[in-house]
């Protein structure tokens, strides 16, 4: 596997998803948000395998089926076809949310419009744009033991997505554990955003200029190294 520090280039979505997957422990019960977060399932480290949960009622689903071999009775919450692994189980939608609300998920991985320095998350509505209601994400962010966000570091027009306080409607309050962006890996701690890894070609000042709240460090910042995908 070729390793690339992506000098002067932001990480792709696949590379962000790969990096997040490396922090999922073997046997962890994991819910992946609809869309971009679903990519994390492709990059399980060798010798480790998460047990994936979907809100519509499957535990331990597997890879997408080959094109033309879909069984449309087997779908995830994003209405995408899935396969089943040995030992997979089905359950009622209400039972699925009982798992979430009962604290039985180790990790939830979601996308974001904004993440605040205190861990608040906004990921369902931007002004008049967005889905009609927040949905199951509000349960996931407070039911899972850890909540990761995977996201671009800035919006398409260059505005920070990591901010002092969210200006969009909230999904959850003080709920995010760690953020994986196109430029860095950042924890949410008592003091705010704490940088763990960043692209080797970036200085901390450059990363700070892209971020809408102060960045902190409490130990040397590692290089963010990912494979070429």
For each residue, the residues with C-beta under 8 A, 3 or more apart:
1: 227 228
2: 227 228
3: 225 226 227 228
4: 225 226 227 228
5: 199 200 201 223 224 225
6: 9 10 11 15 199 201 224 226
7: 199 200 201
8: 201
9: 6
10: 6 152 153 182 183 199
11: 6 15 16 19 181 182 183 199 224 226
12: 15 16 182 229
13: 16 17 36 39 150
14: 17 18 39 42 43 229
15: 6 11 12 18 19 226 227 229
16: 11 12 13 19 20 150 151 180 181 182
17: 13 14 20 21 36 37 39 40 42 43 150
18: 14 15 21 22 43 226 227 229
19: 11 15 16 22 23 180 185 224 226
20: 16 17 23 24 40 109 148 150 180
21: 17 18 24 40 41 42 43 44 45
22: 18 19 43 45
23: 19 20 148 178
24: 20 21 28 30 40 44 48 50 107
25: 28 48 50 106
26: 47 48 49 50
27: 49 50 51
28: 24 25 50 51 106 107
29: 50 51 53 59 104 105 106 107
30: 24 40 50 51 52 53 105 106 107 108 109
31: 52 53 54 55 100 105 107 108 109 140 144
32: 37 38 40 41 52 54 108 109
33: 36 37 38 108 109 110 111 123 137 140
34: 37 38 77 78
35: 38 78 111
36: 13 17 33 39 111 150
37: 17 32 33 34 40 109 110 111 150
38: 32 33 34 35 41 76 78 80
39: 13 14 17 36 42 43
40: 17 20 21 24 30 32 37 43 109 150
41: 21 32 38 44 50 52 63
42: 14 17 21 39 63
43: 14 17 18 21 22 39 40
44: 21 24 41 48 49 50
45: 21 22 48
46:
47: 26
48: 24 25 26 44 45
49: 26 27 44
50: 24 25 26 27 28 29 30 41 44 107
51: 27 28 29 30 59 60
52: 30 31 32 41 59 60 61
53: 29 30 31 58 59 96 99 100 105
54: 31 32 57 58 61 76 77 82 96
55: 31 77 93 96 97 100 136 140
56: 75 76 77 93 96
57: 54 90 91 92 93 95 96
58: 53 54 61 74 76 82 84 88 89 90
59: 29 51 52 53 88 89 91 99
60: 51 52 84 85 87 88 89
61: 52 54 58 74 76 82 83 84 85 88
62: 82 83 84 85 88
63: 41 42 82 83
64: 80 81 82 83
65: 69 70 71 81 82 83
66: 69
67: 70
68:
69: 65 66
70: 65 67 74 81
71: 65 74 81
72: 75 81
73:
74: 58 61 70 71 81 82 83 84
75: 56 72 78 79 80 81 82
76: 38 54 56 58 61 79 80 82
77: 34 54 55 56 136
78: 34 35 38 75
79: 75 76
80: 38 64 75 76
81: 64 65 70 71 72 74 75
82: 54 58 61 62 63 64 65 74 75 76
83: 61 62 63 64 65 74
84: 58 60 61 62 74 88
85: 60 61 62 88
86:
87: 60
88: 58 59 60 61 62 84 85
89: 58 59 60
90: 57 58
91: 57 59 95 96
92: 57 95 96
93: 55 56 57 96 97
94: 97 98
95: 57 91 92 98 99
96: 53 54 55 56 57 91 92 93 99 100
97: 55 93 94 100 101 136 139
98: 94 95 101 102
99: 53 59 95 96 102 104 105
100: 31 53 55 96 97 104 105 136 139 140 143 144
101: 97 98 139 143
102: 98 99 143
103: 143 144 145
104: 29 99 100
105: 29 30 31 53 99 100 108 140 143 144 145
106: 25 28 29 30 144 145 146
107: 24 28 29 30 31 50 144 145 146 147 148
108: 30 31 32 33 105 140 141 143 144 146 147 148
109: 20 30 31 32 33 37 40 147 148 149 150
110: 33 37 121 123 137 140 141 147 148 149 150 171
111: 33 35 36 37 123 149 150 151
112: 115 121 122 123 149 151 161 179
113: 122 123 124 125 126 161 168
114: 121 122 123 161 162 163 166 167 168
115: 112 119 120 121 122 149 151 161 162 163 166 176 179 188
116: 119 120 121 163 164 165 166 213
117: 162 163 164 165 188 192 193 213 214
118: 165 174 188 192
119: 115 116 173 174 175 176 177 188
120: 115 116 165 166 170 172 173 174 175 176
121: 110 112 114 115 116 141 147 149 166 170 171 172 175 176
122: 112 113 114 115 125 166 167 168 169 170 171
123: 33 110 111 112 113 114 137 149 171
124: 113 130 131 133 134 135 137 169 171
125: 113 122 129 130 131 134 168 169
126: 113 129 130 168
127: 130 168
128:
129: 125 126
130: 124 125 126 127
131: 124 125 134 135
132:
133: 124
134: 124 125 131 137 138 169 171
135: 124 131 138
136: 55 77 97 100 139 140
137: 33 110 123 124 134 140 141 171 172
138: 134 135 141 142 171 172
139: 97 100 101 136 142 143
140: 31 33 55 100 105 108 110 136 137 143 144 147
141: 108 110 121 137 138 144 147 171 172 175 176
142: 138 139 172 175
143: 100 101 102 103 105 108 139 140
144: 31 100 103 105 106 107 108 140 141 147
145: 103 105 106 107
146: 106 107 108 177 178
147: 107 108 109 110 121 140 141 144 172 175 176 177
148: 20 23 107 108 109 110 176 177 178 179 180
149: 109 110 111 112 115 121 123 176 178 179 180
150: 13 16 17 20 36 37 40 109 110 111 179 180 181
151: 16 111 112 115 161 179 180 181 182
152: 10 155 161 181 182
153: 10 160 161 162 181 182 183 184 210 211
154: 158 159 160 161 210
155: 152 158 159 160 161
156:
157:
158: 154 155
159: 154 155 212
160: 153 154 155 163 210 211 212 213
161: 112 113 114 115 151 152 153 154 155 181 212
162: 114 115 117 153 179 181 186 193 211 212 213
163: 114 115 116 117 160 166 167 212 213
164: 116 117 212 213
165: 116 117 118 120
166: 114 115 116 120 121 122 163 170
167: 114 122 163
168: 113 114 122 125 126 127
169: 122 124 125 134
170: 120 121 122 166 173
171: 110 121 122 123 124 134 137 138 141 175
172: 120 121 137 138 141 142 147 175 176
173: 119 120 170
174: 118 119 120
175: 119 120 121 141 142 147 171 172
176: 115 119 120 121 141 147 148 149 172 179 188
177: 119 146 147 148 187 188
178: 23 146 148 149 185 186 187 188 196
179: 112 115 148 149 150 151 162 176 185 186 187 188 193
180: 16 19 20 148 149 150 151 185
181: 11 16 150 151 152 153 161 162 184 185 186
182: 10 11 12 16 151 152 153
183: 10 11 153 198 199 202 207 210 224
184: 153 181 195 196 197 198 199 202 207 224
185: 19 178 179 180 181 195 196 197 198 224
186: 162 178 179 181 193 194 195 196 215
187: 177 178 179 193 194 196
188: 115 117 118 119 176 177 178 179 192 193 194
189: 192 194 216 218
190:
191: 194 216
192: 117 118 188 189 213 214 215 216
193: 117 162 179 186 187 188 211 213 214 215 216
194: 186 187 188 189 191 215 216 217 218
195: 184 185 186 198 204 207 215 216 217 221
196: 178 184 185 186 187 221 222
197: 184 185 221 222 223 224
198: 183 184 185 195 202 204 207 221 223 224
199: 5 6 7 10 11 183 184 202 223 224
200: 5 7 223 224 225
201: 5 6 7 8
202: 183 184 198 199 206 207
203: 206 207
204: 195 198 207 208 215 217 221
205: 208 209
206: 202 203 209 210
207: 183 184 195 198 202 203 204 210 211 215
208: 204 205 211 214 215
209: 205 206
210: 153 154 160 183 206 207
211: 153 160 162 193 207 208 215
212: 159 160 161 162 163 164
213: 116 117 160 162 163 164 192 193
214: 117 192 193 208
215: 186 192 193 194 195 204 207 208 211
216: 189 191 192 193 194 195
217: 194 195 204 220 221
218: 189 194
219:
220: 217
221: 195 196 197 198 204 217
222: 196 197
223: 5 197 198 199 200
224: 5 6 11 19 183 184 185 197 198 199 200
225: 3 4 5 200
226: 3 4 6 11 15 18 19 229
227: 1 2 3 4 15 18
228: 1 2 3 4
229: 12 14 15 18 226
